[in-house]
Amino acid sequence: MIIRRITEEDIPLLSELDKACFSVPWGPDSFRMLLGDSCDPYGAFEGEKLIGFGYILCIVDDAELLRLAVRQEYRRMGVARKLMETLKQVAREKGLTHMSLEVRESNAAAKALYESLGFVQVGTINNYYRQPKENACLLSAEL
Ligand SMILES: CC(C)(COP(=O)(O)OP(=O)(O)OC[C@H]1O[C@@H](n2cnc3c(N)ncnc32)[C@H](O)[C@@H]1OP(=O)(O)O)[C@@H](O)C(=O)NCCC(=O)NCCS
């Protein structure tokens, strides 16, 4: 597996994987808009196959995790952990001091991952998600 920056050419693969992982997928236009300077998208590849991806948006001293997903058949193999380590390193190199994210209250797998990476819950946002409607846990970690 290699982890490298996502480029415009990867967007069809990215949209396909996003659709498979989220009830409200982003679509290619949203991914295209997020290729700018303040956004850092990274993908995990097995040959030509995209097996996971993660996006951070860098604002002042905080890297906000916008999206993180791993293809179903590659889960529990450490792919997300490696992506998160890469994203944390990228954010540190930009001089950022914190990483923050929102996660569905019921998303036990993601919450366990973030907890193992040192994230702590700093708040709750009521009815943040739709399809299905659900509260978000707001998590933060020092970089
Ligand atoms: C959450 C997600 C990204 C985790 O990806 P992954 O590559 O399977 O995670 P990793 O293999 O790197 O797991 C790292 C640690 O996270 C925790 N973890 C991951 N999946 C877990 C699960 N299903 N149950 C409990 N703990 C889990 C464990 O602590 C794991 O370490 P371990 O395997 O040594 O016990 C993946 O399940 C996914 O894509 N889910 C759908 C999209 C999603 O919910 N994204 C997050 C939105 S905030």
The ligand as an SDF file (V2000), in Angstrom:
LIG
                    3D

 48 50  0  0  0  0  0  0  0  0999 V2000
  -13.8680    4.1590   10.4840 C   0  0  0  0  0  0  0  0  0  0  0  0
  -13.0000    3.5530    9.3840 C   0  0  0  0  0  0  0  0  0  0  0  0
  -12.4050    4.6830    8.5430 C   0  0  0  0  0  0  0  0  0  0  0  0
  -11.8540    2.7580   10.0530 C   0  0  0  0  0  0  0  0  0  0  0  0
  -10.9860    2.2830    9.0160 O   0  0  0  0  0  0  0  0  0  0  0  0
  -10.0260    1.0130    9.2110 P   0  0  0  0  0  0  0  0  0  0  0  0
   -8.9820    1.0850    8.1560 O   0  0  0  0  0  0  0  0  0  0  0  0
  -10.8380   -0.2120    9.3080 O   0  0  0  0  0  0  0  0  0  0  0  0
   -9.3700    1.3280   10.6490 O   0  0  0  0  0  0  0  0  0  0  0  0
   -7.9830    0.6990   11.1810 P   0  0  0  0  0  0  0  0  0  0  0  0
   -7.8350   -0.7010   10.6900 O   0  0  0  0  0  0  0  0  0  0  0  0
   -6.8920    1.6610   10.8960 O   0  0  0  0  0  0  0  0  0  0  0  0
   -8.2870    0.6430   12.7430 O   0  0  0  0  0  0  0  0  0  0  0  0
   -7.5130    1.3240   13.6850 C   0  0  0  0  0  0  0  0  0  0  0  0
   -8.1670    1.1800   15.0600 C   0  0  0  0  0  0  0  0  0  0  0  0
   -9.4820    1.7590   15.0500 O   0  0  0  0  0  0  0  0  0  0  0  0
  -10.3610    0.9680   15.8690 C   0  0  0  0  0  0  0  0  0  0  0  0
  -11.3790    0.3390   15.0270 N   0  0  0  0  0  0  0  0  0  0  0  0
  -11.4640    0.3800   13.6710 C   0  0  0  0  0  0  0  0  0  0  0  0
  -12.5640   -0.2760   13.2480 N   0  0  0  0  0  0  0  0  0  0  0  0
  -13.1790   -0.7670   14.3490 C   0  0  0  0  0  0  0  0  0  0  0  0
  -14.3590   -1.5150   14.5650 C   0  0  0  0  0  0  0  0  0  0  0  0
  -15.1340   -1.9350   13.5370 N   0  0  0  0  0  0  0  0  0  0  0  0
  -14.7070   -1.8100   15.8300 N   0  0  0  0  0  0  0  0  0  0  0  0
  -13.9630   -1.3830   16.8830 C   0  0  0  0  0  0  0  0  0  0  0  0
  -12.8030   -0.6760   16.7490 N   0  0  0  0  0  0  0  0  0  0  0  0
  -12.4340   -0.3640   15.5020 C   0  0  0  0  0  0  0  0  0  0  0  0
   -9.4800   -0.0890   16.5190 C   0  0  0  0  0  0  0  0  0  0  0  0
   -8.9510    0.5000   17.7060 O   0  0  0  0  0  0  0  0  0  0  0  0
   -8.3910   -0.2550   15.4670 C   0  0  0  0  0  0  0  0  0  0  0  0
   -7.2030   -0.7900   15.9850 O   0  0  0  0  0  0  0  0  0  0  0  0
   -7.0300   -2.4270   16.0300 P   0  0  0  0  0  0  0  0  0  0  0  0
   -7.4860   -2.9670   14.7050 O   0  0  0  0  0  0  0  0  0  0  0  0
   -5.5690   -2.5840   16.2810 O   0  0  0  0  0  0  0  0  0  0  0  0
   -7.9110   -2.8560   17.1630 O   0  0  0  0  0  0  0  0  0  0  0  0
  -13.8240    2.5670    8.4920 C   0  0  0  0  0  0  0  0  0  0  0  0
  -14.5440    1.6950    9.3320 O   0  0  0  0  0  0  0  0  0  0  0  0
  -14.7950    3.2600    7.5340 C   0  0  0  0  0  0  0  0  0  0  0  0
  -14.4250    3.6360    6.4190 O   0  0  0  0  0  0  0  0  0  0  0  0
  -16.0650    3.4260    7.9630 N   0  0  0  0  0  0  0  0  0  0  0  0
  -17.0870    4.0600    7.0870 C   0  0  0  0  0  0  0  0  0  0  0  0
  -16.8310    5.5310    6.9010 C   0  0  0  0  0  0  0  0  0  0  0  0
  -16.7330    6.2430    8.2350 C   0  0  0  0  0  0  0  0  0  0  0  0
  -17.4870    5.9970    9.1540 O   0  0  0  0  0  0  0  0  0  0  0  0
  -15.7730    7.1940    8.3080 N   0  0  0  0  0  0  0  0  0  0  0  0
  -15.5370    7.9860    9.4860 C   0  0  0  0  0  0  0  0  0  0  0  0
  -16.4230    9.1790    9.4430 C   0  0  0  0  0  0  0  0  0  0  0  0
  -16.1020   10.2760   10.8340 S   0  0  0  0  0  0  0  0  0  0  0  0
  1  2  1  0
  2  3  1  0
  2  4  1  0
  2 36  1  0
  4  5  1  0
  5  6  1  0
  6  7  2  0
  6  8  1  0
  6  9  1  0
  9 10  1  0
 10 11  2  0
 10 12  1  0
 10 13  1  0
 13 14  1  0
 14 15  1  0
 15 16  1  0
 15 30  1  0
 16 17  1  0
 17 18  1  0
 17 28  1  0
 18 19  1  0
 18 27  1  0
 19 20  2  0
 20 21  1  0
 21 22  1  0
 21 27  2  0
 22 23  1  0
 22 24  2  0
 24 25  1  0
 25 26  2  0
 26 27  1  0
 28 29  1  0
 28 30  1  0
 30 31  1  0
 31 32  1  0
 32 33  2  0
 32 34  1  0
 32 35  1  0
 36 37  1  0
 36 38  1  0
 38 39  2  0
 38 40  1  0
 40 41  1  0
 41 42  1  0
 42 43  1  0
 43 44  2  0
 43 45  1  0
 45 46  1  0
 46 47  1  0
 47 48  1  0
M  END
$$$$
